């Protein structure tokens, strides 16, 4: 008798309600999350490509050297690897991985951790209900020989900031805090650009609301107001960390960097004031739109009432002649039917003229 070879056991597939052996998670190399890693000594970038470990070793050999590592959407494993190399605090690392943090400034020994929300304007039609402001996060770690930027979101890239800063050796000589200032200045500049675009939308919305023949939906105004609220939540809380960087003398910041940050803080205050003005303007627009709708409804009701009054006259006369009384002498006259029609038309014309004179029609 022929023997049947034994087959390997088939893998068991379980439904969503049953426990199953989890598939092993494939670790993504830390290099996949690194956008750029540069070593800067005496204000100049060193040539060559470095891993974070090699970059820190090279930068630590010089008193003025530091490494700038840029990360984009790192996962927990990748961020823990960076934290091991640069000795970052666990709480700050956890915030950097999760994202969506409130703007804040924290200090862990010689390391500063600054969290900022980024904003981006989305082109749209003001009469359509759509997203107007996109938000993201940028975190900055600065230590004695390193600056680490962690970015969440697909907008507000920092490649241009790095190139611009590399063209300013005198500023790079100030150390890792120069990176912190450059990133903060870039974020606040984006606030200014977005606020200007939102202001243009509000101006266009105001023109549409106060144009007599326009039909602006109240939902569009509420949508714009909601996006302004989102913008205020992203921009407003950064004021306190910036003031701390400017005025807290206990933070490890050069005096020149504080001067630069004072200018950033002034720009941020200006943007915050503009956003407060936007909120007030949109409240006025909502009230104006509601008043416009109320006036239009009153106008429509007057028209309906006028036409109902004109229809009531022939209805009343026709109702009288539809009662089938035997002793209605004009029923047997040849001129009765035309006379009744003329009377109906005359009364309706008089009512129409009166309503037209009173601007009901």
C-alpha positions in Angstrom: 0.0 0.0 0.0 1.3 3.4 -1.0 2.1 5.8 1.8 0.7 9.3 1.5 3.4 11.9 2.4 2.4 14.0 5.4 1.6 17.6 4.6 2.7 20.5 6.7 0.0 21.9 8.9 -2.1 24.7 7.3 -1.9 28.1 9.0 -5.0 28.8 11.0 -7.0 31.9 10.2 -9.1 33.4 12.9 -11.9 35.9 12.7 -11.7 39.3 14.2 -13.4 38.2 17.4 -10.8 35.5 18.2 -7.3 35.7 19.5 -4.5 35.1 16.9 -0.8 35.1 17.0 0.2 38.7 16.0 2.5 39.0 13.0 6.0 40.2 13.9 6.4 43.9 13.4 9.1 44.8 10.9 11.3 47.5 12.3 11.9 50.4 9.9 15.5 51.7 9.9 16.0 55.0 11.7 17.6 56.4 8.5 14.2 56.3 6.8 12.9 59.0 9.1 16.0 61.2 8.8 15.6 64.0 6.2 19.0 65.5 6.7 21.9 65.1 9.1 24.6 67.8 9.0 27.7 68.6 11.1 28.4 72.4 11.6 31.8 73.6 12.9 32.5 77.2 13.3 29.5 78.2 11.2 30.3 76.0 8.3 28.8 72.6 7.3 31.3 69.7 7.2 31.4 67.8 4.0 30.4 64.2 3.8 27.5 62.0 5.0 27.1 61.1 8.6 24.9 58.9 10.7 23.6 60.5 13.9 26.3 58.7 16.0 29.1 59.7 13.6 27.8 63.3 13.5 27.7 63.7 17.2 31.2 62.3 17.6 32.5 64.7 14.9 30.7 67.7 16.4 31.8 66.9 20.0 35.5 67.3 19.0 35.0 71.0 18.5 33.8 73.5 21.1 31.7 75.3 18.4 30.5 72.2 16.7 27.0 70.8 16.7 24.9 68.4 14.6 21.5 69.2 13.2 19.3 66.1 12.6 16.0 66.6 10.8 13.3 63.9 11.2 9.9 63.5 9.5 7.1 61.5 11.1 9.4 59.1 13.1 7.8 56.1 14.8 8.5 55.1 18.4 11.4 52.8 17.5 13.1 55.4 15.3 12.7 58.1 17.9 14.0 55.9 20.7 17.1 55.3 18.7 17.7 59.0 18.3 16.9 59.5 22.0 19.6 56.9 22.9 22.2 58.6 20.9 21.5 62.2 22.1 20.3 61.3 25.6 16.9 62.8 25.3 14.3 62.6 28.1 11.6 60.0 27.8 8.7 62.4 28.3 9.9 64.6 25.5 10.5 61.7 23.2 6.9 60.4 23.9 5.5 63.9 22.9 7.7 63.9 19.8 6.3 60.6 18.6 2.6 61.3 19.4 2.4 64.8 17.9 -0.7 67.0 18.2 0.8 68.6 21.3 0.0 72.1 22.7 2.8 74.6 22.0 5.1 74.6 25.0 8.7 75.0 26.2 10.3 72.4 28.5 13.8 72.1 29.9 15.5 68.8 30.8 18.9 69.7 32.3 20.9 71.2 29.3 18.3 70.2 26.7 15.5 72.5 25.6 12.3 71.1 24.0 10.1 73.5 22.1 6.8 72.4 20.6 5.1 74.5 17.8 2.0 74.0 15.8 2.4 74.6 12.0 -0.4 75.9 9.8 -0.9 75.9 6.0 -3.5 77.6 3.9 -5.6 75.5 1.5 -6.9 77.1 -1.6 -10.7 76.9 -1.8 -14.0 78.5 -3.0 -15.4 80.8 -0.2 -18.9 79.7 -1.2 -18.0 76.0 -0.7 -17.7 74.2 2.6 -14.2 72.8 2.7 -11.0 72.8 4.9 -9.2 76.1 4.9 -6.3 75.6 7.4 -4.2 72.5 7.8 -2.2 72.0 10.9 0.8 70.0 11.9 3.7 69.9 14.4 7.3 70.8 14.7 9.4 69.9 17.7 12.9 71.2 18.3 15.4 69.7 20.7 18.6 71.7 21.5 21.5 70.6 23.5 25.2 71.5 23.9 26.2 69.9 20.6 23.0 69.1 18.8 19.7 70.4 17.4 17.0 67.9 16.4 13.9 68.9 14.5 10.9 66.6 14.4 8.2 67.4 11.9 4.7 65.9 11.6 2.7 66.7 8.5 3.4 67.2 4.8 3.7 71.0 4.9 6.0 73.5 6.4 9.2 71.7 5.3 12.5 72.9 6.7 14.9 72.3 3.8 14.7 75.9 2.8 15.3 77.0 6.4 18.5 74.8 6.5 19.7 76.3 3.2 19.1 79.8 4.3 20.8 79.3 7.7 23.8 77.7 6.0 24.2 80.9 4.1 24.6 82.8 7.4 27.8 81.5 9.0 27.8 84.2 11.7 24.4 83.1 12.9 25.4 79.4 12.8 28.4 80.2 15.0 25.9 80.9 17.8 25.3 77.2 18.1 22.2 74.9 18.2 20.0 77.7 19.5 20.4 79.4 16.1 18.5 76.4 14.6 15.8 76.9 17.3 15.4 80.6 16.3 15.4 79.9 12.6 12.7 77.2 12.9 10.6 79.4 15.2 11.0 82.4 12.8 9.9 80.2 9.9 6.8 78.9 11.7 5.7 82.4 12.7 6.3 83.7 9.2 4.0 80.9 8.0 1.4 82.2 10.5 1.7 85.7 8.9 1.2 84.2 5.4 -1.9 82.2 6.4 -3.4 85.0 8.4 -3.1 87.3 5.3 -4.8 84.7 3.1 -7.6 84.2 5.7 -8.0 88.0 5.8 -8.5 88.1 2.0 -11.2 85.4 2.5 -13.0 87.5 5.1 -12.8 90.6 2.9 -14.3 88.7 0.0 -17.0 87.2 2.3 -17.9 90.7 3.6 -18.2 92.0 0.0 -20.5 89.1 -0.9 -22.6 89.5 2.2 -23.2 93.2 1.7 -23.9 92.9 -2.1 -27.7 93.1 -2.6 -28.1 90.4 -5.2 -25.6 87.9 -3.8 -26.6 84.7 -2.0 -24.1 83.8 0.6 -24.9 80.6 2.6 -24.6 81.0 6.3 -22.8 77.6 6.4 -19.9 79.1 4.5 -19.4 81.8 7.2 -19.6 79.3 10.0 -17.0 77.1 8.2 -14.7 80.1 7.9 -15.3 80.9 11.6 -14.5 77.3 12.6 -11.2 77.4 10.6 -10.3 80.7 12.3 -10.9 79.0 15.7 -8.5 76.2 14.6 -6.0 78.8 13.5 -6.2 80.6 16.9 -5.7 77.3 18.8 -2.6 76.6 16.8 -1.1 80.1 17.0 -2.1 81.6 20.3 -0.5 79.2 22.8 3.0 79.7 21.3 3.1 83.2 22.8 4.0 81.9 26.3 7.0 79.7 25.1 8.3 82.6 23.0 8.1 85.0 26.0 9.9 82.4 28.1 12.7 82.2 25.6 13.1 86.0 25.5 12.8 86.8 29.2 13.9 83.7 31.2 17.6 84.4 31.8 18.1 80.9 33.3 17.7 79.2 29.9 20.9 78.3 28.1 20.5 80.8 25.2 23.1 83.3 23.9 22.2 87.0 24.3 22.1 87.5 20.5 19.6 84.7 20.0 17.3 86.3 22.6 17.4 89.5 20.5 16.4 87.5 17.4 13.6 85.7 19.3 12.3 89.1 20.6 11.6 90.0 17.0 9.8 86.6 16.4 7.7 87.2 19.5 6.7 90.6 18.3 5.5 89.1 14.9 3.6 86.4 16.8 1.8 89.0 18.9 0.8 90.9 15.8 -0.6 87.7 14.2 -2.5 86.8 17.4 -4.1 90.3 17.4 -5.1 89.9 13.7 -6.7 86.5 14.5 -8.7 88.1 17.3 -9.9 90.7 14.8 -10.9 88.0 12.4 -13.1 86.4 15.0 -14.9 89.7 15.7 -15.3 90.3 12.0 -16.9 86.9 11.4 -19.3 87.4 14.3 -20.4 90.6 12.7 -20.7 88.8 9.4 -22.9 86.1 10.9 -25.2 88.7 12.4 -25.3 90.6 9.1 -26.1 87.4 7.1 -28.9 86.5 9.6 -30.3 90.0 9.3 -30.2 89.8 5.5 -32.0 86.4 5.6 -34.6 87.8 8.0 -35.2 90.8 5.7 -35.5 88.5 2.7 -38.0 86.3 4.5 -40.1 89.4 5.5 -40.1 90.5 1.8 -41.2 87.1 0.7 -44.0 87.0 3.3 -45.3 90.4 2.1 -45.4 89.2 -1.5 -47.2 86.1 -0.5 -49.7 88.1 1.6 -50.3 90.5 -1.3 -51.0 87.7 -3.8 -53.2 86.0 -1.2 -55.2 89.2 -0.8 -55.7 89.6 -4.5 -56.8 86.0 -4.8 -59.2 86.4 -1.9 -61.4 89.0 -3.8 -62.4 86.7 -6.8 -62.6 83.8 -4.4 -65.2 85.6 -2.2 -67.3 86.8 -5.2 -67.2 83.3 -6.8 -68.2 81.8 -3.4 -71.2 84.1 -3.2 -72.4 83.1 -6.7 -71.8 79.4 -6.0 -74.4 79.3 -3.2 -77.2 78.5 -5.6 -79.9 80.8 -4.2 -83.1 81.0 -6.2 -83.6 84.7 -5.8 -80.5 86.3 -7.2 -81.9 88.6 -9.7 -78.7 89.3 -11.6 -78.3 85.6 -12.5 -80.9 85.9 -15.2 -79.4 89.1 -16.7 -77.3 88.7 -19.9 -74.7 91.2 -18.6 -74.3 89.6 -15.2 -71.4 87.2 -16.0 -69.3 89.8 -17.8 -70.0 92.4 -15.1 -68.8 90.0 -12.4 -65.6 89.3 -14.3 -65.0 93.0 -14.8 -65.6 93.7 -11.1 -63.1 90.9 -10.1 -60.4 92.2 -12.5 -60.9 95.8 -11.4 -60.6 95.0 -7.7 -57.5 92.8 -8.3 -55.9 95.6 -10.3 -56.6 98.2 -7.6 -55.1 95.9 -5.0 -52.1 95.2 -7.2 -51.6 99.0 -7.7 -51.9 99.6 -3.9 -49.3 96.9 -3.1 -47.0 98.1 -5.7 -47.2 101.6 -4.4 -46.3 100.4 -0.9 -43.5 98.3 -2.3 -45.0 95.0 -1.3 -44.6 93.7 -4.8 
